[in-house]
C-alpha cells in the first residue's frame, strides 16, 4: 500500500508542492488583507500585547505577510520565504499566543506551530517545477 502512495505522490510532487505553497500562502495573505481592512484594530491589538511602536509594526507586519505570501504563491525565493515565515510564526506564537489555558489561544499557538512545520518542510523540499525559482 505505501508503495502505491509513494509512487502517486512522487508522480504528482510538483502539483502537491504548488498546492502546499498556495495553502500556506492563504493564511498569511488573509492575515495581511485583514490588516489592510482594519489597520487600526491591528495597531490596537499590538498595543494590548505590548508590541513596541505598534503604529509602525502593524503596517510592517502587514507588508511582510503580503510579500511572503506572494513569494510563496509564485515560488520566488521559496526557501528564504519559507524560513522567514517559519521564524515569523514562532515569534508570533511567543508574543501573541502564550495563554495556553485559553483554548482559543492554544489553538492559535498550535496553528502557528503547524504553519512553521509546513514552512520548514517547504524550505527543505523546495518549490517544485511550477514556480519562478524553477524557471
C-alpha positions in Angstrom: 0.0 0.0 0.0 2.7 2.5 0.9 4.5 1.8 -2.3 1.4 2.9 -4.3 1.1 6.0 -2.2 4.9 6.7 -2.6 4.5 6.4 -6.4 1.4 8.5 -6.6 2.9 11.3 -4.5 6.2 11.2 -6.4 4.5 11.4 -9.8 2.5 14.4 -8.6 5.2 16.0 -6.5 5.2 19.3 -8.3 1.4 19.7 -8.2 1.4 18.8 -4.5 4.1 21.4 -3.8 2.2 24.0 -5.6 -1.0 23.2 -3.6 1.1 23.3 -0.4 2.5 26.7 -1.3 -0.9 28.1 -2.1 -2.4 26.8 1.1 0.4 28.2 3.3 0.1 31.5 1.5 -3.6 31.7 2.1 -3.1 32.1 5.8 -0.6 35.0 5.6 -2.4 36.7 2.7 -5.7 36.6 4.5 -4.0 38.0 7.6 -2.4 40.8 5.6 -5.7 41.6 4.0 -7.3 41.8 7.4 -4.8 44.3 8.4 -5.4 46.3 5.2 -9.1 46.4 6.0 -8.6 47.2 9.7 -5.1 48.5 10.4 -6.4 50.5 13.4 -7.6 47.2 15.0 -4.2 45.6 14.4 -2.5 48.6 16.0 -4.8 48.4 19.0 -4.1 44.6 19.3 -0.4 45.2 19.1 -0.6 47.9 21.7 -2.5 45.5 24.0 0.2 42.9 23.5 2.9 45.4 24.4 4.5 45.3 20.9 6.8 48.3 20.6 5.8 51.0 18.1 2.5 49.4 17.1 1.8 52.1 14.6 5.0 51.1 12.7 4.9 47.4 13.5 1.3 46.7 12.3 1.9 48.1 8.8 5.3 46.4 8.7 3.8 43.0 9.6 1.0 43.6 7.0 3.6 44.2 4.3 5.7 41.2 5.5 2.7 38.9 5.3 1.7 40.2 1.9 5.2 39.9 0.4 6.0 36.5 1.9 2.6 35.2 0.9 3.0 36.4 -2.7 6.6 34.9 -2.8 5.3 31.6 -1.7 2.4 31.5 -4.2 4.6 32.3 -7.2 7.5 30.3 -5.9 10.0 33.1 -5.8 13.0 32.7 -3.4 10.8 30.0 -1.9 13.3 28.6 0.6 14.1 32.0 2.0 10.4 33.0 2.2 9.5 29.7 3.9 12.3 30.1 6.5 11.2 33.7 7.1 7.6 32.5 7.6 8.7 29.8 10.0 10.6 32.4 12.1 7.7 34.8 11.9 5.2 32.2 13.2 7.5 31.2 16.1 7.9 34.9 17.1 4.1 35.5 16.7 3.3 32.5 18.8 5.7 33.6 21.5 4.4 37.2 21.6 0.6 36.7 21.0 -0.4 33.2 21.9 1.1 32.5 25.3 -2.1 32.0 27.4 -2.5 28.3 26.7 -5.1 27.9 29.4 -7.4 29.7 27.0 -8.5 27.2 24.4 -8.6 29.8 21.6 -5.1 30.9 22.3 -3.9 27.3 22.5 -5.5 26.8 19.0 -3.6 29.8 17.7 -0.4 28.6 19.2 -0.8 25.2 17.6 -1.8 26.8 14.3 1.4 28.8 14.3 3.5 25.7 15.1 1.8 23.8 12.3 2.5 26.6 9.8 6.1 26.6 11.0 6.2 22.8 10.3 4.8 23.3 6.8 7.1 26.2 6.0 10.1 24.2 7.2 9.1 21.2 5.0 8.7 23.6 2.1 12.2 25.1 2.8 13.7 21.6 2.7 11.7 20.3 -0.4 11.9 23.5 -2.5 9.1 24.9 -4.6 8.7 22.3 -7.3 8.6 22.8 -11.0 5.6 25.1 -11.0 7.5 28.1 -9.6 9.5 31.1 -10.6 12.5 29.5 -8.9 12.5 26.7 -11.4 12.1 28.9 -14.5 
